[in-house]
């Protein structure tokens, strides 16, 4: 975490004495975790700044990462959704419509196809199978998976190239709700789509049970997408079951 970011968050604990020190230990824990991910290839720009990444609070996406993946991996389909001859405001409008449609697809309930066993709809369906985007007066764009995984056979050059192109990003202190300033400690995205959220504590601040209660009552529930949420306190971790659209944590 940069000095300015530490100072800004440290001001909130000024006058709290020992609690201020404990808060700084929590920030160091968070920083070390993010730095480890960065060393393993995750994008960690400006200490995980959401502003630097272009995080869109209303969409709960990193638009530049989403659009880059769709445009580079599925150029023919992207042309149907965002024609190359569009520029300026019309192009921005077309991109926003595509992103908004994606958020609706992500919010759907994921079902398993009884024949193929593949996920259909929702986060898992979009990540593994993709989504379609229909517009009046234009052909339907059929996008493939939003991520590519390294193949078991390294000789599959195209698959290896696609998996290498995946943008894995680390974000810190992430807002999910335009009506509040509540944040999640850490969010991990794949090609701009949040796939993991984390609530981090140290034994010097709060226990893992506090982290679990905070994640259940806090901004995570407003994301309303199936996904993985992890709580970490000291050396202990806890995985919170995924939310389904419209569901709130007990």
N, C-alpha and C positions, 0 to 999 in steps of 0.2 A: 504494500500500500504506500502511495506517495505521501510526502510530508504534509502537503496541503490537505489531503483527504484525512490523514490522521488528526490534524489540527481541527478540522471542521467537526469531525465526530467526537474528538476529545472535549470540545467546548460543551457538549451536552452533559458531560459528567463532571464538569468543573465544580468544585465545592463539595464533591461527594467523597473526598478522602480516599479510603481504601477501595471503595467501589469504583472510583475512577481508575485505579491501578488494575483492578480486575477486568474492567472493560477493555483496557489496552491489551491485556493478555488474551482476551477473546479475539480482538482484532488481529493480533499476531498469529493466533491459531488459524484464523480465516485466511490471512495472507500466505502462510506457509502452505496450506492446502492448495490454494490457487496457483502458487508458484510451482508446486510439484506437477500440477496438471500442465502448466505452461512448458515445463521442461520435457514433457512427453508429447508435445506437438499441438496442444490446444491453443487457440488464439486468446491472448490475454492483453489486449490493447489498453494502454493508460490505466493499468491496475484494475482492469475489469469495468471501466467506466461505461455506463449505459449510454451516455451521451456520445462518447467516442464510437461506440458500436452502432449507433443509430437506432437503439431500441425504441419501438413504438408501444407506448403504454396501452393505448386503446386496442390495438390489434394483438398485443402480447406476442410480437414477432420481432425479428431483426430483418426488416424488409430487404436490405441490400443483399443479405446472404440468401434469402429465399429466391429473389429474382435472379441472382447470379447462377444458382443451381439450375433453375428451370430453363434459363436462357442458354446455358452452355451444354446441359445434358440433353435437352429436348428442343433444339432450335426450331424445328418445323412446327411443333405444337405451340411453342412460344409465339411464333409469328402469327398464329391464329388468334391468340389471346391479346398480344400487344404488337400490332403490325409495325414493321420497321420504318414505314414512312410517317409514323406519328412522331411529333416532337413537341417540346414545351408542355403546356397545360394539357392538351389532349393525351399525350403519352403518360403523363403523371396520373391522369384520371383513369386511364386503362389499367395501369399498374395497381392503383388503389383498389379498383374493382376486383382484380384478380386476387389480391391479398385478402380482401374482405371475404371473397368466396372461400379461400383456403381456411380462414378462421371458422367458417360455418362447417366445413368438412371436418375439421379437427374436433369440433364440439359434438359431433355425432357419437352415438353409442357404438362401440366396436362389436361386431358380430363375427362369428366364425363360420365360414362357408362349410356346410356339412359334407360336401363332396370333396373339395380340395383341401379343407382344413386350414385355409388361409384366412387371415383377418380381413374383414370388409368394413370400411368406414372408420371414423374416429382416428385418433393418433396412430395406433398400430397399423390400421389399414392404409393411411396416407404414407407413413414411413416405408412400409414394405410393398404396397401395391400401387400407390399413386392415387390420382383423382382426375375427374373430368370437369371441364369448365365450358358451359354452353352460353352463348350469347345470341341474341336476336339478330338475324341477318348475317351471321358468320358461322363457319364450320366449328363443330365442337372440338376443343383442344383436349387431348387425352394424355395427361402427364403420367410418366412412370413413377417408380419409388422416389421418395424424398431423400433417401440415403442409399449408399452402396456399401456393402460390407466386403472386407478383404476375402478373396476366394481361397478355398483349401488348396487349389492348384495354382501356384504362382505364375504358371505359363499362360494363364488367361489374361493376356495383356490389357484388353479393353476393360475388363472388370477391375483389374488392379489400378488402372488409370482413373476409373470412376471413383473407386474407394479413396484414392489419394486426393481426389478433388473435394471431398467432403470437408466443409468448414465446421470444425468443432470449436465452440467458443465458450469462454468463462465470463460470466457477468456477476457483479457484486452489488448488493443493496438495490434490488430490482423492484420497481413499482409495478403492480398488476392492476391497479384500480385508479381510474382518473379522478375519482371523487375523494381520495384520501392520499396521505403521504406514507402509508404503510409499505413496508418492503420485505422481501425475502433476502436472506443473507447471501445465498449463492444460487445462481441458475445456470445450468449447462444447456447449450443449444446445439442442434445438429442442423446445419444449413438454415439457420434462422428460426427453427422451431424448438421451443423449450421441451426437453425430454426428461430433465432431472432438476428438482429444486431441493435446497438444503437449508436447514436451520441449525446453526452451529452454536454450541455453548462450551465453556470450560468448567471444570469442577470448582473454579474460583468464583464463578458467577452464578450459574444455575445448573440444576441437574438435568439429565436427559428427559426426565418426566416433565420438566418445565418446557423443554423444547418441543416435546410431543404435544402438550396442551396448546402451546403458542401456534404451532403449525395447524392444529385443528380449528382454532378460532380465528386465525389471521387471514392474510390476503390469499393464501393458497386456495381456499375454497372458492374465491371469486374467479379463478382461472377457468374452472369448470371444464377441464379437459382430462381425460384419463392420462396418467403419467406416473412417474416414480418420485416420491418425496422421501428424503432421508434426513433423520435427525442424528446429530453427532455431539456427544458431550465427553470431553476427555478422551479416553481410550475406548468408549462404548458407542455403538451405533444402533440405530433403529430404523427400519424401513416401514413407512406408513402406507397402507393399502391405497391404491389409486382411487381417485374420485371419478364418478361417472357424471355426465352432463346433468346439471340440476340437483345433484346430490350434495348434501352438506355433511361434514364430519360430525360424528356424535359428540 
